Amino acid sequence: MTLDDVIQDDWRPEQLATLLFVVRDGEILLIHKKRGLGAGKINGPGGRLEPGETPEQAAVREVQEELCVDSVGVNMMGELRFQFLDGLSLFVTVFKASGCIGDPQETGEAVPMWTDVENIPYDKMWSDDPYWLPLVLQDKLFRGYFLFDDDTMLDHRVDVVHEL
C-alpha cells in the first residue's frame, strides 16, 4: 500500500473523527491521552462522530466530555486522511477555537495541559502532527494524507488549500 492508495477518489474511511485545538494568549490546549487510539501520546481533544452529529458538533462535545470546558470561536481548519496498514482508515476534521469557558479538568479520557505555542512537545505526539499543526496556528486551511504502520508514519502529504 502506498500514499496514492489513500488519496484516490474512491477512498472511504471506516471512521469519522475530529480534533479541536483551543488557542489563546500564545498557548494551545493539549491533552495527555489516557485511553483509546493514541493512548499515552500528547494530542488535541477529539474523537469519533456520533450518529446525526456534524463534525463541529462532535468536536465541541468531545472537548466538553474530555476536559469539562465549552469551546468558543470554533472554526474548521483542515482535513486529515489516515490509512493504517492493518486496515483502519480515519477521516479527521480539524478545528481551532479562540477560547473556552471554564477551566480544563482531568477526566478518565485526558489530562489537560496548556502549552506555549513555541514549545509544543511534538516528540510526544503522533509523527504527523508537526506537518499540519503549525498550519492551524497560522490560520491556514489544509488537507493532509498519511500512511501509517501502527505508530510509524510511512508516507505523507499536506496541501495548503483556499477552501475546504
C-alpha positions in Angstrom: 0.0 0.0 0.0 1.2 3.5 -0.9 0.1 7.0 -0.1 -1.5 7.0 -3.6 -4.0 4.4 -2.2 -5.0 6.9 0.4 -5.7 9.9 -1.9 -7.7 8.1 -4.6 -11.2 9.4 -5.2 -12.8 6.1 -4.1 -11.0 6.0 -0.7 -13.7 5.8 2.1 -12.8 6.0 5.8 -14.1 3.4 8.3 -14.4 6.1 10.9 -15.1 9.9 11.1 -13.4 11.8 13.9 -12.5 15.3 15.0 -9.7 17.3 16.7 -10.2 20.7 18.3 -7.3 22.9 19.4 -8.1 25.8 21.8 -5.5 28.5 21.1 -5.5 31.7 23.2 -2.9 34.1 24.6 0.0 32.3 22.9 -0.9 29.0 24.4 -2.6 25.8 23.0 -4.7 23.4 25.0 -3.4 19.9 24.5 -4.2 16.6 26.3 -2.2 13.7 27.5 -4.5 10.9 26.2 -5.3 8.2 28.8 -7.1 5.6 26.6 -8.1 4.6 23.1 -6.2 5.2 19.9 -3.1 7.2 20.7 -3.2 6.5 24.5 0.0 7.8 26.1 0.5 10.4 23.5 0.0 14.2 23.6 -2.7 15.4 21.2 -5.6 17.7 20.9 -9.0 16.7 22.3 -11.3 15.0 19.9 -12.9 11.8 19.0 -15.4 10.0 16.8 -18.7 11.4 15.5 -21.9 10.1 16.9 -24.9 9.4 14.6 -26.5 12.6 13.4 -23.7 14.9 14.5 -21.8 17.3 12.3 -18.0 17.4 12.7 -18.2 20.7 14.6 -20.8 19.4 17.0 -18.7 16.3 17.7 -15.6 18.4 18.2 -17.3 20.7 20.8 -18.9 17.7 22.5 -15.6 15.8 22.7 -13.8 18.8 24.3 -16.7 19.1 26.8 -16.5 15.4 27.6 -12.7 15.2 27.8 -11.9 18.5 29.5 -15.2 19.8 31.0 -15.0 23.1 29.1 -17.1 24.8 26.4 -15.2 25.9 23.3 -15.9 29.3 21.7 -14.9 30.8 18.4 -14.7 27.4 16.6 -13.5 27.3 13.0 -12.7 24.4 10.7 -9.0 24.4 9.7 -8.3 21.2 7.9 -9.0 17.6 6.9 -6.8 14.6 7.6 -7.0 11.2 5.9 -5.2 8.4 7.7 -4.8 4.9 6.3 -3.2 2.2 8.5 -1.7 -0.9 7.1 -3.9 -3.0 9.4 -6.9 -1.6 7.5 -8.0 1.1 9.9 -8.9 4.3 8.0 -9.9 7.6 9.6 -11.1 10.9 8.2 -10.4 13.6 10.8 -11.8 17.2 10.7 -9.6 19.6 12.5 -10.9 22.7 14.3 -9.4 25.7 16.1 -11.2 27.6 18.9 -10.3 31.0 20.1 -11.1 30.2 23.7 -13.1 28.1 26.2 -15.4 28.7 29.1 -14.3 27.1 32.3 -11.0 25.6 33.5 -10.0 22.4 31.8 -10.3 19.4 34.2 -8.7 16.0 34.2 -11.2 13.2 33.2 -11.0 9.5 32.6 -10.1 10.4 29.0 -7.4 13.0 29.3 -5.1 15.2 31.4 -5.3 18.8 30.1 -2.1 20.9 29.5 -1.8 24.4 28.4 1.4 24.7 26.3 3.2 27.7 24.9 2.7 27.5 21.1 6.5 27.9 20.7 7.2 24.8 22.8 4.7 22.2 21.5 6.0 18.7 22.5 6.0 17.2 19.0 8.3 14.4 20.2 5.5 13.1 22.4 2.8 13.4 19.7 1.8 11.4 16.6 4.6 11.8 14.0 2.2 13.5 11.5 1.4 16.5 13.8 4.5 18.6 13.0 3.4 18.6 9.4 0.0 20.2 9.9 -0.4 21.6 13.4 1.7 24.7 12.6 -0.8 25.4 9.8 -3.6 25.5 12.4 -1.6 28.1 14.4 -1.0 30.1 11.2 -4.7 30.0 10.3 -4.1 28.2 7.1 -6.6 25.7 5.7 -5.1 22.3 4.8 -5.6 18.7 3.7 -3.3 16.0 4.9 -2.8 12.5 3.8 -1.0 9.9 5.9 0.0 6.3 5.7 0.9 4.5 8.9 2.0 1.1 10.0 0.9 1.1 13.7 2.8 4.1 15.2 5.2 4.5 12.2 4.4 7.1 9.5 5.4 5.6 6.2 4.4 8.4 3.9 2.6 11.8 4.0 1.5 14.8 2.0 0.0 18.1 3.3 -1.5 20.7 1.0 -2.4 24.2 1.9 -5.8 25.0 0.3 -8.0 28.0 -0.2 -11.3 26.3 0.8 -12.4 23.0 2.4 
